[in-house]
Amino acid sequence: MRTYVAEKEALIANIQIIQRQADGVPVWAVVKGGGYGLGAVPLARLLRDQGITRFCVTEVSEARALREAGFADERILMLQPTTDRAVLEALLDLNVICTISTQDGAVALNGIAAGRDMVAEAHVKLDTGMGRYGFRPEEFNQIAAIYQYMDHIAVSGIYTHFSSAFCSEKRTREQFEQFQILLDKLAGRGYETGEAHCCNSAALFRWPEMRMNGVRVGSALLGRLSAKGNFGLRRVGCCETAVTELHRLSKGGSTGYGGAWRARKETRLAILPVGWYHGFGTEYGRDSFRFRDCVRGTLSLLKAWLTKRRLYVRVNGQRCPVRGHVGMLHCAVDVSKIECHTGDQAVLDISPLMQKGMEVVFR
Ligand SMILES: *Cc1c(COP(=O)(O)O)cnc(C)c1O
């Protein structure tokens, strides 16, 4: 009925661009959120074929799936910090690098590793402005205590996460500087901080000089950065389906809920079994972070309306406008101007992160 296609060739091209941009620094492929919607394991397989050996996850289940799929020696970094004993035990069982972002987390991990008579590998996370996970700069003594006193933790890396790489150079540079200050302070005390990393996709492409000892890249793999410009990356992911029915509207007839669209002349509609439930058309009006984003969002909606920017679908390779509201499971596409039959192919642009209820194939 419908298939979500991840184009291998585009993914491989993107990986090569990312590796070139990383310029020899290790790439940590972020496969959280079920591999950004494509499946952590199939995505990781393709990445491994291209030489990627480091992965970041946010769920124990993702780490387990990778290990069980034969990713025995690859390094896996858990980005999600925790103090939960069962989760930490599972991560150690899976030989995953844990993230320490609080003193409680450090104590918990150190205690569990001591109980197992082992040394747990971890990366320390610093909050330089994201305001979410991580030690804050004023908690320096707690950070130092990990290096000084936690004998059952081997810290092999340290990182921070940018809040605004997609939208603010100023804020990103401030975060980067804060990170440097903390690293210098730790080095000044003689602590080995290991691999330092801060770049996400947008930062790697906008300020490659910040690549340090590693970069953590997710959305760039899919060629779907939230930053302006696509840096030569190809958009990955589309939905393929077939026209289920053709429907003739006479002049003045309407289609879809609310009768929101009326035909000014006789119109031929192709009905497709894809709707907002599958993620189609749901990217409109997202990302209202700040007041000015809201204003901008509203202006772009207004502009879209004034310039009649519409949702489009490719039917038999030709761009056709969607008519009326997208339904939960269906939409209607205007095929008045093209040759179209029941069963013909339709291709819809849906972000892999938004897609749902479809089989994902790599092809
Ligand atoms: C999701 C995530 C990334 C990857 O971000 P992209 O913008 O998708 O490249 C990197 N680091 C952390 C901590 C993340 O949570």
The ligand as a Gaussian input file, in Angstrom:
#p B3LYP/6-31G(d) Opt

LIG

0 1
 C       20.761000      14.415000      18.532000
 C       22.091000      14.771000      19.034000
 C       23.138000      15.011000      18.130000
 C       22.950000      15.010000      16.616000
 O       22.277000      16.183000      16.244000
 P       22.014000      16.512000      14.690000
 O       21.683000      17.941000      14.697000
 O       20.876000      15.653000      14.266000
 O       23.258000      16.204000      13.979000
 C       24.387000      15.262000      18.659000
 N       24.587000      15.289000      19.994000
 C       23.604000      15.072000      20.883000
 C       23.911000      15.138000      22.340000
 C       22.328000      14.822000      20.435000
 O       21.344000      14.617000      21.317000

